[in-house]
Amino acid sequence: MSNQIRRCVIFILAVGIGSVLSPPHFSPSRIALAASQSGSRITQALENYLRKRITSPGGKLELKITPDTKVDQGYFKEVLIVARPAKIKKRQFTLLRLRAKNVHIDPKALLNGNDLDTLSSTTTLYAEVTDQELTKALAGGKDSSVMNLKVNFKGDLIQVSGNYNWGLFSGPFTATGKLRLAKGHQIVADIQSLKVNGFETPAFIKTKFSERINPLIDYTDLPFKPPFRKLVIQGHKAIVYA
């Protein structure tokens, strides 16, 4: 084989090996298109998730999602949710107005697990819930559904009545306490009095009862984890701010 032919063979082999080992070249436009398609898919998945879990029976649900330039990585400028009334899981609200800004969610959890994992968000909330709506929520609770509960707001107090069934302490009951914000952004009822068959029960029975009905509302029940900061009772409704 002549030197010229040998050089040609070596050149051809070098070019072939180089093309195999070199990574494929993607133009900026192709990368941008892929990111755009991924972002659209994530935005649609978020909308589907929220519409499936938040409804407005007999009312109107407004949902506005504003993607960020990095939406393909799970970033959104703002998500606005307004519903009158609103139902989320077993929780019901007369009015729900939630605004989440600078949102970062886990896109893999949303796309692969259909789960909303909020990594960061600045979330504000205004929500109104009546004593009748709390009654319906407790009626769907795992431990409280069999107690035939009824909730009433009386000034700054909450009164819960129904039928209690726990050994010797069974029968019609009336519990009175106060609504308050608790650690972990929860709304709970501090039971101060619990009468079964007209007789006041011991402290440990009050504790047991509290464990069965609390928390009344947990911030994890709502999307984007609004950190509850204020609770106001007005007539037959409680107003929650975050």
N, C-alpha and C positions, 0 to 999 in steps of 0.2 A: 504494500500500500504506500502510495507516495505521500510525502509530507503534506501536500495541499489537500489531498483527500482526508488524511488523518485530522487535519485542522478543521475541516468541514464537519466531520463526524463529531468531534469534541464540541464544536459550537452548537450543533443541533441538540446534543444531549444536555448541554448546559442550559439552553433555552427551555427545553422540556422540563427538566428538573426544577428550574426556577419558577416556571408557571405553576407547577404542582405545589411547591412549598410556599409560594407567595399567597397571602390572604386575599380573598376576593375584594375587589374595589367597589365600594358603594358611593355613589355621588351624594352630595349634600341634599339634593332634591329628593332622592329615594329615601334617605334617612328621615327627612321631614315628613314625607308622605306616610311612612310607617308609623311615626310618632302620632301624626294626626289621626290615623285610623284607630290606633290603640286608644287615644284619648277619647274619641267618639264612642268607642265601645265601653269604656269605663264610665263615661257620663250617662250613657243609656242604661247601663247596669245599675248605677246609683238611683236614677229616676225610677226604674222598675222596682228596686228594693223599697224605696220610700213609699211609692204608691200602693204597694202590696201591704205594707205594715201600718200605714196611716190612712184612715178613711174618714169620711164626713157624712154619716148616715142622714139623708134628708137635707143635707146642707151643701156647702161648697168648699172644695180644697184647692188652694193656690200653692203651686210649687214652682219655684224659679231657681235654676241651677246655673251659676256663672263659672265656667271653667277657667283655670289659670293657664298660663303658657306651658306649665309643666304638668298638665292634666294627665299625661300618659304615665306619670309617676304618682298619681293620686292627689294632686294639688287642685284646690278650687278656691276662687276668690271669695265666693259667697254662695250660701244655700239658704233660701227663704221659704218658710213653711207657714201658711196661714190657713186655719180651718175653723169653721163655726157650724156645727159642733165638731169635735175631733174624737176619734177612737183609736187608741194604740194598745194592741194586745187586749187586756181586760180593762185597761184604764179608759175612762171617758172624761171629756172636758167640754164645758160649754163653749169655751174659746181657747184656741191655742195659737200663739204667734211666736215663732222661733226663728232666729236669725243667727247663722253660723258664718263667721268670716275667717279668712286665712286658714282654710280647712286642709288638713292632710290626712288622708285615709290610706289604708293598706289595700292597694289594688288587687293583689293576689287573693286576699281573703274575700274580697267582693266578687271577683270573677270565678274563683275556683270553689269557694265555700259558701257563696251567697251570704256573707256575713259582713256587717259594717263595723270595722275596727278603726276607731278614730284615734289617730296618733297625736294630733294636736288640732285645736280649734278655739277660737274666741266666740263663745256662744252666749247669746242673750235670750231671755224667755219672759213672756207674759202669758200666764195661763189661769183660767177661771174654772173651778170645779165646785159643784154644788153638793149638798149633803145627800141628795138623791143619787147623784152620780157615784159618790163614794159607797153608797149602799149597794149599787149594782156591781161595783168593783169587788167589794167584799163577798158578794154572793157568788162570784166566780173564783174565789180563792180556794186553794187546796185545803186549808185547815178551817176556813170560816164559812164555806158554802153550806154546811149542814146546820148552821146555827141560826138561820132565818134572821139575819141581822138587819137592823134599821138604824141609820145614822141621822142625827139632828144636830145642827149648830144652835147653841143657845148663848148669845153674846160671844164671849171669847172662849166658851167651853164647847166641848163636843160630847154628845150623849149617844151611847150605843146600847141598843136593847135587842133582845132575842131570847133564844133558848140555849142554856149552857148544859153540857153533858160531860161531867168529869167526876165519876164516883159519887161520893156523898154530896158533892156540890153540883147538883143537877136541878134544872128547872128554869122558869122564867127569870131573866136577870135584867138589870139596868146598870150600865157602867158610865161614869162621868169622869172627864179628864180635860186636858188641854192639848191642843195641837201645837207642835213646835218643830223647828228645824233641828235635826240631829246630825252627828258626825257622819261623814260619808255622803253628804248631800241627800238626806232622806227626810221625809215628813212623817212624823210618828205621833201617836196619841199617848200622852202620859196619863195613865189611869190612876185617879186619886181615890175613887170610890167604886166598889163593885158589890152590888147586892143581888143575891140569889134567893128566890122565894122570900124577898123582903128583908133578909138578914145580911149584914155586912160580912164579907169574906176575909180570911186572913191574907196577909201580905203575899205569901207565896202563891196563892190563887190568883191575885191581881197580876203578879209577874207572869204566871202561866198564860193567862188570858192575853196579856200584852204581846207575848211572843206569838200568839196565834193570829193576831190581826195586823201587827206591824211588820215592815213599814207600810203605811198607807200609800205613799208614793215614793219611788226611788228614781234618782236621776238617770240611772241606767235603763229605765223604762222608755226614755226618750232618746231620739237620735242626737248625736254629737255632744252628749253628756253635758247639758247645761248645769253649771254649778249653782244650786239653789242658794240664794242669799237673803231672801225676805219672804215672810208669810203674813198675810193680812186677812182677817175674817170680817166680812161685810154681810150682815143678814144671813141668808142661807147659802152663801158661797164663800169659798176660800180663794184668795188670789196669791199665786206663786210668782215670784220674780227671780230671775237669774241674770 
